[in-house]
Amino acid sequence: MKKALAVILCVVLALSAAPAVYASSAGQSAPESENLYIPQLHINTESGNGTSLQKEDGYVNADYSVDDDKPEPVAVKVRGNSTAMTAKKSFTFKFDSKKDLFGMGNGKKWVLLANAFDPTLLRNYIAFDFARELGIDYTSNQKIVELWLDGKFRGCYTLMEPVQEGKDRVDIDTDGNKDFMLEYERLRTDEGTTYITAGGLRFGISEPDEPDTDQVSYITETMERLTNIIDSGSEKEIKVNIDVDSFVKFYVLNEYIKTNDFDFSSVFFYYKDGKLYAGPPWDYDLTMGNVNKDFSANSAAAFKTDGEYINSKLFYKKLCSYGWFMDKVRLEYEHHSRYIRKLYADGGLIDTLANKYSEVFSRNYNEAGWSFRYLINVMMYPFPTYGENLDFLKNWCENRDKWLSQFYGIDLLPYRLGDCDGNGVVNVNDATMIQKYAAMLITFSDEQKSAADINRDGKINIGDATSIQRVAAH
């Protein structure tokens, strides 16, 4: 959404200075951070005008270094659309050859997200952490860093892997008419990107990067076929042609955080080995309530903590109308309910991240000079202090979970995690059932298989039975 709204970007005066220490009003205090390593990234452009770069400048030559390491040559450019018009810009930089940064895998291209629209600086980080908890394949790794651009301190950034093909990125075979990756784009047109329309949905071809005519025809025909299969309602055909688990996990992620952009841009799908997959995830600063409820009907719905949201968008308009699909959604949500509740609990993930990086966030606002600003009319007007913005995020996440838990009837599910016989109790009888299933003495329904996979590794074996026995022993 924000990409289509770049022309209406508006920057106003800062609301207030940021406090020196960031903690929620729940009384969490910042821990000692002297052992916390925050990489200090330095990018120096050849022309020395990095702080005034614009998107239309494209890549410019620069050098890159971490801390006091020897500089290496890179090319850097401003990334994004609406975000490219903010003062605190996001960047893409690339090396001449693949490089592994901080153990995140090999790649030439890397992304520095400014998180300019999010006053907490945490929404993207939380969303990607949740995606990894869900087990969404190819979720980008991330690391909090600080950036100096041509010697000027630019504050806190998130270093991330971009969504692109690669052995350590999205592992697909884009040679010939095989695998491909698409980004849903309702309106935007980028120079150099090939667009197709299938089933009334418009996609930009992300991979292969420069598809030939045959590849474009193949991708279009494949997506038309898959769209028709999803629309057909045939559970058997759908399961043969799309990876249902990935669509379920992707739905749970975006439904819980209410991704405002979901029906507009930055939504990826990839085709691998004859199946369509949902993901990888990307772009979550305008989520978890960080939306102007007065901007549009879509934004009003995204701002609220109640109501279904993603179920009316893209492929989910059909998928969510099928009872068997929503049964899987409910089970998936239940399997991660403990994680979700710890997310917003006092002392949970949100508090932990805010406290862990309190000094980094303080430097972002007090030393780099950024402030809580209303930057685009689709984002929520920020509160005056970091603590207030953090508390809003926590409260939104809690209320959203309460609504979805009640809506999905989490406590009434017949097969909760570990409850293989569906009697509402997880005990040694369930462990015995798993042992019998592993020995091929009994069969499980899809719901029972999902419940039996205690260790969430996609396999049902003696390890899952052992996990239940340990719980029962206590």
Secondary structure, DSSP 8 states (H G I E B T S, - for coil): -TTTTGGGB----------SS---TT-------TT----EEEEEESSS-GGG--GGG--EEEEEEETTS--EEEEEEEE-SSGGGSSS-EEEEEEEEEEE-TTS-EEEEEEEE--TT-TTS-HHHHHHHHHHHHT-TT---EEEEEEEETTEEEEEEEEE--S-BSTTSB----SSSS-EEEEE-SS---TT--EEEETTEEEEEEESSS--HHHHHHHHHHHHHHHHHHHHT-HHHHHHHB-HHHHHHHHHHHHHHT-TTTTTS-EEEEEETTEEEE------SS-TT-S-TTT-HHHHHHHSSSS--GGGSTTHHHHTTSHHHHHHHHHHHHHTHHHHHHHHSTTSHHHHHHHHTHHHHHHHHHTS-------BTTS----SSHHHHHHHHHHHHHHHHHHHHHHHTGGG-SS-TT-TT-SS--SHHHHHHHHHHHTTSS---HHHHHHH-TT-SS--SHHHHHHHHHHHH-
